[in-house]
Amino acid sequence: QVQLVESGGGLVQPGGSLRLSCASSGSIFRIYGANWYRQAPGKQRELVAAITSSGSTNYADYVKGRFTISRDNAKNTVYLQMNSLKPEDTAVYYCNARVPHLGVAYEYWGQGTQVTVSS
């Protein structure tokens, strides 16, 4: 059973930084890549950043230049470095991995970590 455990959220002032971590119980991030999503109150969950198995990265336009997704294969951990945070970045952040098996993509999610950007 795949487990994803997030950490690193909290309260930060506008312009500040946070680093989120997501640890997996196996090597799925190295093999299948990983994604970070976020969900603000009253809004749908949205993709923030993604990293593929080869290490290529993609970002939503609203975080480009401010957020960086990275991976430590030895630790089975994915990170989201968030800089220049804005109040509109306030949300619950989730890490995600999609694992294909016999033609079906299984989704795995972390429990979520709250990020609040406020003065």
Stockholm file with secondary structure:
# STOCKHOLM 1.0

chainA/1-119         QVQLVESGGGLVQPGGSLRLSCASSGSIFRIYGANWYRQAPGKQRELVAAITSSGSTNYADYVKGRFTISRDNAKNTVYLQMNSLKPEDTAVYYCNARVPHLGVAYEYWGQGTQVTVSS
#=GR chainA/1-119 SS CCCEEEECCEEECTTCCEEEEEEESSSHHHHHCEEEEEECTTSCCEEEEEECTTCCEEECGGGTTTEEEEEEGGGTEEEEEECSCCGGGCEEEEEEEEEEETTEEEEEECCCEEEEECC
#=GC SS_cons         CCCEEEECCEEECTTCCEEEEEEESSSHHHHHCEEEEEECTTSCCEEEEEECTTCCEEECGGGTTTEEEEEEGGGTEEEEEECSCCGGGCEEEEEEEEEEETTEEEEEECCCEEEEECC
//
